[in-house]
């Protein structure tokens, strides 16, 4: 468990969806040059069964591409393992 932004997102996903995975692997690179170039991110996670699941994300913002990749990896794991996911929405405006 790390202390970076992607680790914080990973911890929140695991807690909210009640799923477990380890070994968050992250790689990224630019798809062009200049400030408007897209970045592509690759995120890998290891499920409890030892299988690696990968996702990719593309955006001009590296953090957004990372989050997209992370959700893609989680989706690949959940779909592959057919994990039951319980999602509760709350929109409190206190």
Short mmCIF file of the C-alpha atoms (twelve columns), coordinates in Angstrom:
data_MODEL
# 
_entry.id   MODEL 
# 
loop_
_atom_site.group_PDB 
_atom_site.id 
_atom_site.type_symbol 
_atom_site.label_atom_id 
_atom_site.label_alt_id 
_atom_site.label_comp_id 
_atom_site.label_asym_id 
_atom_site.label_seq_id 
_atom_site.Cartn_x 
_atom_site.Cartn_y 
_atom_site.Cartn_z 
_atom_site.pdbx_PDB_model_num 
ATOM 1  C CA . UNK A 1  0.000   0.000   0.000   1 
ATOM 2  C CA . UNK A 2  1.606   3.256   -1.127  1 
ATOM 3  C CA . UNK A 3  0.854   6.860   -0.420  1 
ATOM 4  C CA . UNK A 4  0.515   8.353   -3.909  1 
ATOM 5  C CA . UNK A 5  -2.621  9.514   -5.700  1 
ATOM 6  C CA . UNK A 6  -3.050  6.293   -7.667  1 
ATOM 7  C CA . UNK A 7  -2.612  4.254   -4.481  1 
ATOM 8  C CA . UNK A 8  -5.290  6.361   -2.784  1 
ATOM 9  C CA . UNK A 9  -7.662  5.675   -5.680  1 
ATOM 10 C CA . UNK A 10 -6.781  1.975   -5.553  1 
ATOM 11 C CA . UNK A 11 -7.503  1.818   -1.823  1 
ATOM 12 C CA . UNK A 12 -10.851 3.582   -2.287  1 
ATOM 13 C CA . UNK A 13 -11.872 1.223   -5.120  1 
ATOM 14 C CA . UNK A 14 -11.018 -1.855  -3.078  1 
ATOM 15 C CA . UNK A 15 -12.865 -0.571  -0.030  1 
ATOM 16 C CA . UNK A 16 -15.960 0.643   -1.888  1 
ATOM 17 C CA . UNK A 17 -16.312 -2.442  -4.123  1 
ATOM 18 C CA . UNK A 18 -15.173 -4.883  -1.414  1 
ATOM 19 C CA . UNK A 19 -12.563 -6.509  -3.663  1 
ATOM 20 C CA . UNK A 20 -8.909  -7.359  -3.098  1 
ATOM 21 C CA . UNK A 21 -5.890  -7.159  -5.356  1 
ATOM 22 C CA . UNK A 22 -2.192  -6.472  -4.946  1 
ATOM 23 C CA . UNK A 23 0.877   -5.418  -6.889  1 
ATOM 24 C CA . UNK A 24 -0.328  -2.212  -8.488  1 
ATOM 25 C CA . UNK A 25 1.884   -1.822  -11.577 1 
ATOM 26 C CA . UNK A 26 1.903   1.471   -13.455 1 
ATOM 27 C CA . UNK A 27 3.491   2.544   -16.727 1 
ATOM 28 C CA . UNK A 28 2.809   5.490   -19.018 1 
ATOM 29 C CA . UNK A 29 4.157   7.368   -22.000 1 
ATOM 30 C CA . UNK A 30 3.191   10.182  -24.348 1 
ATOM 31 C CA . UNK A 31 1.537   9.440   -27.679 1 
ATOM 32 C CA . UNK A 32 2.903   12.576  -29.284 1 
ATOM 33 C CA . UNK A 33 4.688   15.826  -28.546 1 
ATOM 34 C CA . UNK A 34 3.501   19.104  -27.130 1 
ATOM 35 C CA . UNK A 35 1.176   20.048  -24.299 1 
ATOM 36 C CA . UNK A 36 -1.934  18.721  -26.051 1 
ATOM 37 C CA . UNK A 37 -0.490  15.256  -26.719 1 
ATOM 38 C CA . UNK A 38 -2.364  12.311  -25.307 1 
ATOM 39 C CA . UNK A 39 -0.769  10.138  -22.679 1 
ATOM 40 C CA . UNK A 40 -1.434  6.419   -22.465 1 
ATOM 41 C CA . UNK A 41 -1.323  4.686   -19.113 1 
ATOM 42 C CA . UNK A 42 -1.138  0.989   -18.353 1 
ATOM 43 C CA . UNK A 43 -2.166  -0.337  -14.946 1 
ATOM 44 C CA . UNK A 44 -1.766  -3.915  -13.810 1 
ATOM 45 C CA . UNK A 45 -3.173  -5.543  -10.687 1 
ATOM 46 C CA . UNK A 46 -2.830  -9.074  -9.319  1 
ATOM 47 C CA . UNK A 47 -5.999  -10.826 -8.198  1 
ATOM 48 C CA . UNK A 48 -6.181  -13.174 -5.226  1 
ATOM 49 C CA . UNK A 49 -5.891  -16.072 -7.700  1 
ATOM 50 C CA . UNK A 50 -2.437  -14.809 -8.777  1 
ATOM 51 C CA . UNK A 51 -3.570  -13.697 -12.243 1 
ATOM 52 C CA . UNK A 52 -2.495  -10.284 -13.538 1 
ATOM 53 C CA . UNK A 53 -5.177  -8.048  -15.002 1 
ATOM 54 C CA . UNK A 54 -4.272  -5.047  -17.142 1 
ATOM 55 C CA . UNK A 55 -6.089  -1.942  -18.236 1 
ATOM 56 C CA . UNK A 56 -5.262  1.048   -20.409 1 
ATOM 57 C CA . UNK A 57 -6.391  4.649   -20.428 1 
ATOM 58 C CA . UNK A 58 -5.779  7.583   -22.756 1 
ATOM 59 C CA . UNK A 59 -6.197  11.275  -22.001 1 
ATOM 60 C CA . UNK A 60 -4.294  14.558  -22.315 1 
ATOM 61 C CA . UNK A 61 -4.113  14.583  -18.493 1 
ATOM 62 C CA . UNK A 62 -1.769  11.873  -17.194 1 
ATOM 63 C CA . UNK A 63 -3.710  11.430  -13.944 1 
ATOM 64 C CA . UNK A 64 -7.002  10.985  -15.789 1 
ATOM 65 C CA . UNK A 65 -5.425  8.451   -18.157 1 
ATOM 66 C CA . UNK A 66 -4.076  6.616   -15.089 1 
ATOM 67 C CA . UNK A 67 -7.494  6.490   -13.427 1 
ATOM 68 C CA . UNK A 68 -9.090  5.253   -16.662 1 
ATOM 69 C CA . UNK A 69 -6.448  2.516   -16.884 1 
ATOM 70 C CA . UNK A 70 -6.982  1.554   -13.259 1 
ATOM 71 C CA . UNK A 71 -10.749 1.231   -13.692 1 
ATOM 72 C CA . UNK A 72 -10.139 -0.779  -16.870 1 
ATOM 73 C CA . UNK A 73 -7.880  -3.228  -14.991 1 
ATOM 74 C CA . UNK A 74 -10.401 -3.583  -12.155 1 
ATOM 75 C CA . UNK A 75 -13.204 -4.121  -14.668 1 
ATOM 76 C CA . UNK A 76 -11.154 -6.822  -16.409 1 
ATOM 77 C CA . UNK A 77 -10.578 -8.595  -13.091 1 
ATOM 78 C CA . UNK A 78 -14.194 -8.342  -11.925 1 
ATOM 79 C CA . UNK A 79 -15.499 -9.537  -15.302 1 
ATOM 80 C CA . UNK A 80 -13.016 -12.401 -15.574 1 
ATOM 81 C CA . UNK A 81 -13.637 -13.659 -12.038 1 
ATOM 82 C CA . UNK A 82 -17.378 -12.872 -12.191 1 
ATOM 83 C CA . UNK A 83 -17.142 -11.121 -8.840  1 
ATOM 84 C CA . UNK A 84 -20.374 -9.824  -7.342  1 
ATOM 85 C CA . UNK A 85 -20.136 -6.065  -6.984  1 
ATOM 86 C CA . UNK A 86 -22.414 -4.146  -4.645  1 
ATOM 87 C CA . UNK A 87 -22.581 -0.445  -5.424  1 
ATOM 88 C CA . UNK A 88 -24.411 2.006   -3.220  1 
ATOM 89 C CA . UNK A 89 -24.943 5.576   -4.306  1 
ATOM 90 C CA . UNK A 90 -25.454 8.369   -1.844  1 
ATOM 91 C CA . UNK A 91 -25.799 12.003  -2.767  1 
ATOM 92 C CA . UNK A 92 -25.872 13.850  0.499   1 
ATOM 93 C CA . UNK A 93 -25.750 17.630  0.327   1 
ATOM 94 C CA . UNK A 94 -25.331 18.573  3.951   1 
# 
